Amino acid sequence: MLAIVQQELLKPNMTRSLVKEILDLKDVMLRGQ
């Protein structure tokens, strides 16, 4: 899952808000484990 997130972060057309959204989602998943 983290590899997918990292691949998405490498895409040049990502917007800051979407990056933040992904990072927030990652934090939620890490807390849930």
PyMOL commands that set and color helices and strands:
alter all, ss='L'
color gray80, all
select helices_A, chain A and resi 2-10+16-32
alter helices_A, ss='H'
color red, helices_A
deselect
rebuild
show_as cartoon
